[in-house]
Amino acid sequence: MSSINFKIENGVAQITLNRPEVFNSFNREMALNLQSILDQCESDKTVRAIVLTGIGKAFCAGQDLKEVTSKENNPGFEKIIKEHYNPIVLKIRNIEKPIIAAVNGVAAGAGANIALACDIVVARESSSFIQAFSLIGLIPDSGGTYFLPRLIGFQKASALTMLGDKIMAKDAEAMGMIYKCVNDEEFNGEISRLALKLANMPTKGLGMIKKALNKSLTNDLDQQLNLELQLQVAAAQTEDSQEGVKAFVEKRQPKFTGN
């Protein structure tokens, strides 16, 4: 059985973590598999939006601790972070296509932070987020100390990472940690609707938005204004932008092709 299910349909790549017996926690095989699939999504021009989700009760419970406590084939934390999680987070941020984290259940540890690295996080109402690292004497990795303070503020991030509180999806939405909390019965339909909407939008323009937001995390105002200038000029030259302007003038719905 594959650790990840993968399909492409109607411009949407669906990546489903598939180790439900261990709450979709990562081992080396699954981490490297996810990296390979993300690379495929980046290079495949038919992919215009990506959904990352899990099977069963969990989105992802983070690291499979059996792997790091095993006496055989134990990669160790340095190798796990350098070769597993850091590349995954960087690929998520650098792919110039929108990625939805469809959080179907508990998102803990690295699983929570990989979700927060995605562009849009939508969570089932019954799902939860937990920075579980401190509970076993570790620190947040997978970008947790980078993204969480920027999403919810320094004080709140400090408390959640130190105390290891479980945060339900509704509260995560209220504090700005995620985009949206959705009723369980409406969750799958909402994910499909959002993914298809993104897949039919101007893909290159969305990629430029992502690039601008990434740079805003480190740029000063002058640098960001200059970047906006460069990206806006580039965006205006895309076929989709020209179609969008033409459709607006002609008072019709635009037909975007991702070019």
N, C-alpha and C positions, 0 to 999 in steps of 0.2 A: 504493500500500500504506500502510495506517495505521501510524503509529509506535507505537500502543498497541492491543492487542486487549482488548475489554471485553465481559463477559457477566454476567448475573445468573441464578442458578439455585438453587432451594431455599433462598432467603434469603441466599445467598453471592454477593458481587460479586467476580468474578475479573478483576484488572487485570494484563495481561501486557505488559511492555515488549517492543517488536517492532522493534528495529534490530540484528538479530544480526550483520550484516556489520561493525558497529563495536562489537560486544560490548555492545549496548544502551546506549551512551553517550548522554548528553543533548545535544540541540540545543534551540534556542528552541521550535520547533514541538512537540517531545515534552514539554518542561517545562510549557508552557501547556496542552497536551492533558491531562496528568496532573492539573493543578490543576482543570480543568473536570470531569474524571471524579470526582475526590474530592468536589467540591461536589455532584455528582449523587448520589453514595453517601450523603452526609450528609442530603440532603433526601428521598431515596426511602425511605419507611417499609417497603418490602418488603425492603430491605437490612438484614440484622442482623449480618453479619460480612463482612470484606473480606480478600482475599488479594492481595498484591502480589508478582509474580514476573517472570521474564524468559524469553525464548525462546533456545534454543541453548546455547552454552558458558558464557555469563555471565549473572549477575543484572543487574549494571550496572557498567560501567567508569568511571562518573563523567562528567565533562564531555568532550564531543567537542572535542578541542583544535584540530581543523581549523577549527571555527567561530571560535575566538578568535585564530587566526593568519591568517585570511582577510582580504584587503584590502577585500572587499566584504561588506556586511551583518554586520560584526563588532560584536556588542553590547557587548563589553568586560566586564571582571570585575565592575565595580560594578553594571551592569545585570543581569548573570547572577545575582549573589548576591541582589540586592534583589528582582528580578522573577521569578526561577526557583526557586532553592533555598530561600531563607528562607520564602516562602509555602508551598512543598510541605511542609516540616518542620512549620510551624505548623498546617497543615491536618491532617496526620497526627496530631499530638498533640491537637488540639481537637475532632476528630470523636468524638462520644460513642458510638462503636461500636468493637469490637475489630478490630485490623488485624494480620494475620499477614504477616511478611516471609518468603516461601518462597524461600530463597536457593539457587538451582539451579546456580550456578557462581560464578565469581570476582565478588567485590563489592569494588570499588576506589574510592578517593577519595570523592567525593560519593555514589557508589552504596553504599559501605559504610556511610556515616553515615545515609543515608536508611533503610537497613535497620534500623540500630540505634535509630532514632527510633520504629520500630513497636512495638506492644505485646508481640508474641511473635515471636521470630526462630527459625525452624527451617531448618537448612542441610543440604543433601546432603553426605555424607561427603567427597566429592571436591572440594567447593567450598572457597574460601579468601577471606580478608579482608585488605586491605592499605590502610594509610593512605599513599597514594602521593604525597601533596603535597610532602613535603620533598625528594623525589627530583628535583623540577623547580623547587625554590626557592620553593614556596608553603607556606601554612599550611592546616591542616584547616578546612573550612567545613561547611555543612549540619548544624551542631550537633555536629560531632565533638569540639570542645574542651569541650563541655557534657556530652554523654552518656557519652563514653568514660571519663573519670575517675570518674564515678559508678557505672559498670558494673564496672570492673576495678581501680580505685584509681589514685591520682595517679602513683605511680612507674612502674607498668606502662604507663599511658597516655602518660606522657612519653617512655618508651623507644620505644613503637610508633610514635608520631607523628613522632619525630625520626629514627629509624633506617629507617622504612618497611619493617619486616619483614613478610613474608607469613605469615599465621597460618591454618593449616588448620582446618577446621570442628571437628574433635575437640578441638583445643587451645583453640579459641574457647569451646567448651562448658565445658571444664575450668576456664578462668579466669573464667567467669561473664559473658562477653561476649554469649552467646546462650543461648536456652532449651534447645535440643536439636540434636544432630547425629544424622542418620538415614542408614542404609545407602542407597546409591543406588537399589537396586531397590525399597526400601520407601518412598522419599521421597514420591512422588505420593499413595500411599494414606494416608500419615500426614497429609499436608496436608489431604486431603479429610476425613479423620476429625475432625481438630481444627476445621476450618472449620464443618462441619456441627454439631459439638457446641456451638460458640459461637453459631451461628445459632439454636439451639433453647434457649438459656439466656435468663435474664431480661435483655433488652437494656438497659432503663433502668438496672438495677442495675449492669451492666457499665460503662455510661457513667459512673455515679457513682464506681465504683472508679477508673476512668481519671482522672476529675477530681481525686479525692483524691490519687492518686499524683503527678499533675502538681504540685499545690500543695505536696506534701511536699518537693519539691526546693528550695523557698524559704521555707516556713513555719517558725516555731519551734514548740516542742511545744505551747504554749498555743493557738496559732493552729490547729494541726492537730487538736487535740482538739475545739476548737469546730467546725471544719469537719466532722469525723466525726459530731458530734452533729447538725448541720444535715442532712447527707446521709443519715444513718441514719433520721431522722424522715421525710424525703422518700421514701426507698426503701421504708419500711414502708407507705406509702400507695399504692404501685403495685399494680396488679392482679396482676402476677406474684408479688410478695412475698406477697400474701394467698393466692394459689393455692399457693405453695410451703409456707407454714405449714399450710394446710388439708390438703395432700397428705401432709405429714409426720405430722400427727395421725391421718389416716385410713390411714396406712401404705400409700400407693400412689405411683406415679410422677407427678410434677407435669406439667401441660401448660401450658407457657409460651407466651404470644402476643406478647411484646415490648412489652406495655403496662403 
